[in-house]
């Protein structure tokens, strides 16, 4: 039976002993729950040997109160536990000195999706840097990477760091939050006390979950539009839709598993994808569909779309499925079918105003330039990505805990 870091900490007084007499803070979100589905803040508050003095919420808030992206949360006082709850996605994204003065040890209990752009990774980096500066300790209560160990995408290039790009990672990095903490500390050369309360029994290569223990744990949305394992598997590709004019399915019941728009022809898009780079479609099934978002892009309009299916064991191949390439291929098909299609969305994205969102998401201009180049071929993008993927697989080996 798998045990997450939180459950091990709650069950074992010996693990908690170093926290005795220390002021403890918690960084958590809605999926920070025990095996019995109690929120980690509530569960920790029941322990007489834990002195909770503050809590922190990342993007979308401690309790998941903000539905959309780029909607800030405010600080508030939790009347049940009698502690302040500070927002790290509001007036500040890095904890201030005043916030850091509230605790001695910060427990980080965040469920990640295994994708570089997920902002919880950047928040982890920021709190580690703040802890190093203010001489505080950080304990990461580890959780599974639901996308498992596969690696995909080009590395974020120097100068492209942002709130959706915490460092030179590929889009799909294949690490847990505890492993990422170890990597951040090493690469940023941080002098910080950091403990990882590791999981027991996590088998990232085991079917049918390949990272997520489907038979043992309930799925809780770590953010409002992360409703299931299928989304987590597709997200390293479908997240790029945020930088386009295409709907990523926000405002539907299957966000970030499908894409579309009123002015595309999904059947033709799929046909061109199959003709141009059939190997990039391996491991999943694509299905033409129609949807009408109730909010967000193309709200109230009928969209011709494509849904990516990765649930059926007869069709899903965890190793072969490459969502980043698949979504890049969809963009290429749309560009081929309509050279002048207004694909790239130009708007302020995650506190950045001067660079295109699609480039921020990818950590460089490489993918956009490949899509827009009428002469580029699959092998051109493959060559760049494969070199980075091999390099990352070698680099991350020293930080693996499982």
C-alpha positions in Angstrom: 0.0 0.0 0.0 1.3 3.4 -1.0 1.9 6.1 1.7 2.4 9.7 0.7 4.7 11.9 2.7 1.9 13.6 4.6 0.5 10.2 5.7 3.9 9.0 6.9 4.4 12.3 8.9 1.0 12.0 10.5 1.4 8.3 11.4 5.0 8.3 12.7 5.8 10.5 15.8 9.5 9.7 15.3 9.4 11.6 11.9 7.8 14.6 13.6 10.2 14.7 16.6 12.6 17.3 15.0 9.6 19.6 14.8 9.1 19.7 18.6 9.2 23.2 19.9 9.3 24.7 16.4 6.8 27.0 14.8 5.5 25.2 11.8 3.9 26.6 8.6 2.2 24.7 5.8 2.1 25.4 2.1 -0.8 23.5 0.6 -3.7 23.5 -1.9 -7.0 21.6 -2.3 -5.3 18.3 -3.2 -3.2 18.3 0.0 -5.3 15.6 1.7 -4.7 12.5 3.7 -5.7 9.0 2.6 -9.0 9.6 4.4 -9.4 12.9 2.4 -8.8 15.3 5.4 -7.0 18.4 4.3 -3.4 18.5 5.5 -4.0 21.7 7.5 -6.9 20.2 9.4 -5.0 16.9 10.0 -1.8 18.6 11.2 -3.8 20.8 13.5 -5.0 17.8 15.4 -1.5 16.8 16.5 -0.5 18.0 19.9 3.2 18.0 19.0 2.8 20.3 16.0 2.6 24.1 16.6 1.0 25.6 13.5 1.6 29.3 13.2 0.8 30.1 9.6 -0.3 28.7 6.2 0.4 29.6 2.6 -1.6 29.1 -0.5 -0.2 29.0 -4.1 -2.0 29.8 -7.3 -5.8 29.2 -7.0 -5.5 29.4 -3.2 -5.2 27.2 -0.2 -8.7 25.8 -0.6 -8.9 26.2 -4.4 -11.2 29.2 -4.4 -10.1 30.7 -7.7 -11.4 29.0 -10.9 -9.4 30.7 -13.6 -5.7 31.4 -14.3 -4.2 34.7 -13.3 -6.8 35.4 -10.6 -5.1 36.5 -7.5 -5.9 35.3 -3.9 -5.8 37.5 -0.8 -4.3 36.9 2.6 -6.9 36.0 5.2 -7.1 34.8 8.8 -8.3 31.2 9.4 -10.8 31.4 12.3 -10.8 27.7 12.8 -7.1 27.3 13.4 -6.4 30.8 14.5 -3.5 31.4 12.1 -2.9 33.8 9.1 -3.0 32.3 5.6 -0.7 34.1 3.2 -1.2 34.2 -0.5 1.8 33.5 -2.8 -0.3 34.4 -5.8 -1.6 37.8 -4.9 0.3 41.0 -4.0 3.5 38.9 -3.9 4.6 35.5 -5.3 7.7 35.3 -3.1 7.2 35.1 0.7 8.1 38.4 2.4 10.3 38.8 5.5 7.2 39.3 7.6 5.8 36.1 6.4 9.0 34.2 6.9 9.1 35.5 10.5 6.0 33.5 11.3 7.6 30.1 11.3 10.8 28.0 11.8 9.9 25.1 9.5 7.8 25.2 6.4 6.0 22.0 5.3 5.4 21.9 1.6 2.5 19.5 0.7 1.7 20.2 -3.0 0.4 17.7 -5.6 2.1 18.5 -8.9 1.2 17.4 -12.4 4.7 16.7 -13.7 4.8 19.6 -16.1 7.3 22.5 -16.0 4.6 25.2 -16.5 2.6 24.2 -13.4 3.3 27.2 -11.1 3.5 25.1 -7.9 7.0 24.2 -9.1 8.0 27.9 -9.3 6.5 28.5 -5.9 8.6 25.6 -4.5 11.7 27.3 -5.9 10.7 30.7 -4.4 10.1 29.3 -0.9 13.4 27.4 -1.0 15.3 30.6 -2.0 13.5 32.5 0.8 14.3 29.8 3.3 17.9 30.0 2.4 17.9 33.7 2.8 16.1 33.7 6.2 17.7 30.6 7.6 14.5 28.6 7.8 14.0 24.9 7.2 11.8 23.3 4.5 10.2 19.9 4.6 8.7 18.6 1.4 6.0 16.0 2.0 6.3 14.1 -1.2 3.5 13.0 -3.5 3.4 11.1 -6.8 4.1 12.6 -10.2 0.9 11.5 -11.9 2.5 11.7 -15.4 5.2 9.3 -14.2 8.8 9.2 -15.3 8.7 9.9 -19.1 10.6 13.0 -20.2 9.6 15.2 -23.2 10.3 18.7 -24.6 13.1 21.1 -25.1 14.8 22.6 -22.1 13.9 26.1 -21.0 16.7 28.4 -22.3 18.6 31.0 -20.2 16.7 34.3 -20.1 13.3 32.6 -20.4 12.8 32.1 -16.7 9.3 33.2 -15.5 6.6 32.2 -13.1 5.7 29.4 -15.6 9.4 28.5 -16.1 11.3 28.0 -12.9 14.5 26.7 -14.5 16.1 24.7 -17.3 13.6 21.8 -17.2 11.9 20.1 -20.1 8.1 20.4 -20.4 7.6 16.9 -18.9 10.3 16.5 -16.3 9.4 13.1 -14.6 10.3 14.2 -11.0 8.3 14.4 -7.8 8.2 17.6 -5.8 10.7 16.2 -3.4 13.1 15.3 -6.2 12.6 18.8 -7.7 13.5 20.4 -4.4 16.8 18.4 -4.4 17.4 19.5 -8.0 16.7 23.2 -7.2 19.0 23.2 -4.2 21.8 21.7 -6.2 21.5 23.8 -9.3 20.8 27.1 -7.5 23.5 26.3 -4.9 21.2 27.0 -2.0 22.4 26.8 1.6 19.1 25.6 3.1 18.1 22.9 5.5 15.7 20.7 3.4 14.1 17.4 4.3 12.1 15.2 2.0 9.5 13.0 3.7 9.5 10.4 0.9 6.7 8.2 -0.1 6.6 4.4 0.5 5.4 2.1 -2.2 5.3 4.5 -5.1 5.8 2.6 -8.4 5.9 5.1 -11.3 6.2 2.5 -14.0 3.4 0.2 -12.8 0.2 -0.1 -14.8 -2.5 1.0 -14.9 -1.7 4.4 -13.3 2.0 4.8 -14.4 2.6 7.4 -11.7 -0.8 7.7 -10.0 -2.0 4.9 -7.7 -5.5 4.6 -9.3 -6.6 1.7 -7.2 -5.5 3.2 -3.9 -6.1 7.0 -3.9 -8.9 9.3 -4.9 -8.1 12.0 -7.4 -8.5 15.5 -6.0 -8.1 18.5 -8.3 -4.8 20.2 -7.5 -6.2 23.2 -9.5 -9.8 23.7 -10.6 -9.1 22.6 -14.2 -7.1 19.5 -13.4 -10.1 17.1 -12.9 -8.6 13.7 -13.6 -5.6 11.6 -14.6 -6.3 11.9 -18.3 -5.8 15.7 -18.0 -2.6 15.2 -16.1 -1.3 12.9 -18.9 -2.2 15.3 -21.7 -1.2 18.5 -19.9 2.4 18.7 -21.0 1.0 19.3 -24.5 -2.4 20.9 -23.9 -1.1 23.5 -21.6 0.4 25.2 -24.7 -3.2 26.0 -25.8 -3.2 28.7 -23.2 -0.8 30.6 -25.5 -3.1 30.3 -28.5 -6.5 31.5 -29.6 -7.8 27.9 -29.5 -10.0 26.8 -26.7 -8.3 24.3 -24.3 -11.7 23.2 -23.1 -12.1 25.6 -20.1 -15.8 26.1 -19.7 -16.4 22.4 -20.4 -16.2 19.3 -18.3 -13.0 18.0 -20.0 -10.6 21.0 -19.8 -7.1 20.4 -21.1 -8.0 17.1 -22.7 -9.4 18.7 -25.9 -9.0 21.7 -28.1 -10.9 23.5 -30.8 -12.4 26.7 -32.2 -15.5 27.7 -34.2 -13.4 28.3 -37.3 -11.3 25.1 -37.7 -12.3 21.8 -39.2 -11.2 19.1 -36.7 -11.5 16.3 -39.1 -9.1 17.9 -41.5 -6.7 18.8 -38.7 -6.6 15.2 -37.6 -6.1 13.9 -41.1 -3.1 16.3 -41.7 -1.6 15.3 -38.3 -1.8 11.6 -39.4 -0.2 12.4 -42.7 2.6 14.7 -41.5 3.9 12.9 -38.4 2.0 9.7 -37.7 4.6 8.5 -35.1 3.8 11.5 -32.9 0.2 10.2 -32.5 1.3 7.0 -30.9 0.0 5.9 -27.5 -3.4 7.6 -27.6 -6.6 8.0 -29.7 -7.9 11.2 -31.2 -11.6 11.8 -31.7 -13.4 14.6 -33.5 -15.8 16.2 -31.2 -18.0 19.3 -30.8 -18.2 21.5 -27.7 -19.5 24.8 -26.5 -17.6 26.5 -23.7 -19.7 28.1 -21.0 -16.9 30.5 -20.2 -13.4 31.5 -21.3 -12.3 31.4 -24.9 -15.2 31.1 -27.5 -17.7 31.1 -24.7 -21.2 30.3 -26.0 -19.9 29.3 -29.5 -20.0 25.9 -31.0 -16.4 24.7 -31.5 -15.1 22.0 -33.8 -12.6 20.1 -31.7 -10.3 17.2 -31.0 -10.3 15.2 -27.8 -7.2 13.2 -26.7 -8.1 9.9 -25.2 -5.6 8.3 -22.8 -7.8 6.2 -20.5 -8.4 2.9 -22.4 -5.6 0.4 -21.7 -6.1 -1.0 -25.2 -5.2 2.4 -26.7 -3.0 4.1 -24.2 0.7 3.4 -24.2 2.4 5.3 -21.4 5.9 5.2 -23.0 4.8 5.9 -26.5 2.5 8.8 -25.7 4.1 12.2 -26.3 1.7 15.0 -25.6 4.1 17.9 -26.3 4.8 16.6 -29.8 1.2 15.8 -30.4 0.0 19.3 -29.6 2.8 20.8 -31.6 1.6 18.7 -34.5 -1.9 20.0 -34.1 -0.6 23.6 -34.4 1.4 22.6 -37.4 -1.7 21.1 -39.1 -3.8 24.2 -38.4 -1.0 26.4 -39.8 -0.8 24.2 -42.9 -4.6 24.3 -43.5 -4.7 28.1 -43.1 -1.4 29.9 -43.4 -2.9 33.1 -41.9 -4.8 31.6 -39.0 -4.4 33.8 -36.0 -3.0 31.0 -33.8 -0.8 32.8 -31.3 -2.6 34.7 -28.6 -1.0 38.1 -27.7 -1.9 39.0 -24.2 -0.4 39.6 -20.7 0.4 36.1 -19.4 1.4 35.3 -15.8 2.8 38.7 -15.1 4.7 39.0 -18.4 3.7 41.7 -20.9 6.5 41.8 -23.5 6.8 38.2 -24.7 4.3 35.9 -26.4 2.7 33.5 -24.1 3.5 30.5 -26.3 7.2 31.3 -26.0 7.0 31.7 -22.2 5.2 28.4 -21.9 7.9 26.7 -24.0 10.8 28.5 -22.4 12.0 29.6 -25.9 10.9 30.6 -29.4 11.8 27.1 -30.7 8.4 25.5 -30.9 6.6 28.6 -32.4 9.3 29.1 -35.0 9.0 25.4 -36.0 5.2 25.7 -36.3 5.4 28.9 -38.4 8.2 27.7 -40.7 6.6 26.3 -43.8 9.7 24.2 -44.6 10.2 22.6 -41.2 9.7 18.9 -40.8 9.1 16.6 -37.8 12.7 15.6 -37.7 13.8 19.2 -37.2 11.9 19.5 -33.9 12.7 15.9 -33.0 16.4 16.5 -33.2 16.3 19.5 -30.9 14.0 17.9 -28.4 15.7 14.5 -28.3 19.1 16.1 -27.5 17.6 18.0 -24.6 15.6 14.9 -23.4 18.7 12.7 -23.3 20.6 15.4 -21.4 17.9 15.8 -18.9 17.5 12.1 -18.3 21.2 12.0 -17.4 21.1 15.1 -15.2 18.0 14.1 -13.2 19.4 10.7 -12.3 21.3 12.0 -9.3 18.1 13.4 -7.7 15.8 10.4 -8.0 14.5 9.0 -4.8 12.4 6.1 -6.2 
